[in-house]
Amino acid sequence: MGEIRLGLGRITRLLAALGSPHEKLKAVIHVAGTNGKGSTCAFVGQMLTAAGLTTGRFSSPHFLHVTDAVCIDSVPIAEKDYTELSERIESTLRDYNPASNNSDADVDDYPTSFERECALALLYFAARNVDVAIIEVGLGGRLDATNVFKDALCVITPIAIDHKEFLGNSIGEIANQKAGIIHKTTSHCILAAQPFAETQRVIVDRINSLDSHTHLHHVVRHVSPIFTIDAGSHGESDGWVRASIFDATFDVRMPLLGEFQLENLATALCAITVFFTEYRPNLPKPSIDAIRCGITSTRWPGRLEILTPFPASHPSLSILADGAHNEHGAQSLRKYIDSSITLPPTVRTKVKILWIIGMKNDFDKIDKLVPTLIRHGDTVWTVGFESPVGMPWITAANGANIRQAVETHFPPDRATVDVVDVGTVGEALEKLKIEWSRIEKGNELLPTIVCCGSLYLMASLYRCF
């Protein structure tokens, strides 16, 4: 019951037994893609809330607690409500599903933990009569448990190679799975700028094969940087951008770091435009002030975030934390690091990075991320992370696997990349304090500290504060 099992049969039966809460929602924004889903959902959610709409948001996986995956106006579901809805779902399953009562029954008939979480979110949003529900796809799209809506406003963020064991080995195969959220009855689909040209062909082919009247909206990036100052010590960006919506242009402070967030904001603005002008044109358009307020209030932890773990004892020690866990995400992280080092060239070459890396137990991914991120002279501390609640199949790679990948690309006899297996994130932070004090006393050039490799690692890092 714990592993990933794609398919729509179980969730369809469960929702029907629960009274089809998904059919009671007034409006749904369904978001698929490989990278940028979470940030795009966060931008869209904050703008809709600022516009005065009660906005539900279901995201996965949860970050620190199972309740933070189900929010209304950015407020997580209360423990009491979560428990009551969970008990209702389990009671419903006992009534109709033999696998819930009989250990010999076919467990393939029993909904997965993600399917039950999805059903819980839909029940909650329907009961609270939200104006709009933003639903983030869990894995893929075509066979994902969230793919139960007849006419959601579909949004597809950048698609890249990921989860090959479930979605296919090529961009075409993966894009075909993501495009599965488009149905014959889908009226609008927003397609973000894509790193691979084949993605657009697959999306268009999907629409044509359905003989549908889906209007495909290509995101044009009407968001451009004006100026940027170094990020603040608490991860706040001081970058300003110029954006456009509803034929109006405005300036706004960009709350999230990284050039790729301009693409995510552009996708979110396109979604807001289509939502109010075509998908639900009966709703009044929000003011530019509301749009600006929504953007500046957006937060998305663990994505290019600058943290200060010891502000009292070590105020100069900051960590760049990022959940990059695939090659495309790693490229974005590396691009940000390279562009943010603004020291003179003679000094810049001496700046080294201390990587605190923890990844899922997937050597293929590890082998791709290592050469994308690491450079000669860097230091790598390998750490693990806890398996998320309800997801025991998610395990961290051991330090030996990461060391193997590093030594493959940076052979010990020719490279100067030090690899140390530290253990846990908490142990890494304690070790970092000691090292930082030593470096400061010796007047050495302080390294850049980057913690990355997994969204689950970001959760472990946050739990240390």
PyMOL commands that set and color helices and strands:
alter all, ss='L'
color gray80, all
select helices_A, chain A and resi 9-17+21-24+37-50+66-69+79-96+98-100+107-109+113-127+164-167+171-181+198-209+260-279+288-296+327-340+345-348+363-373+399-409+425-441+455-462
alter helices_A, ss='H'
color red, helices_A
select strands_A, chain A and resi 28-32+55-58+70-72+75-76+132-136+153-156+188-191+215-218+223-227+239-245+248-254+305-307+319-322+353-357+379-383+418-423+448-452
alter strands_A, ss='S'
color yellow, strands_A
deselect
rebuild
show_as cartoon
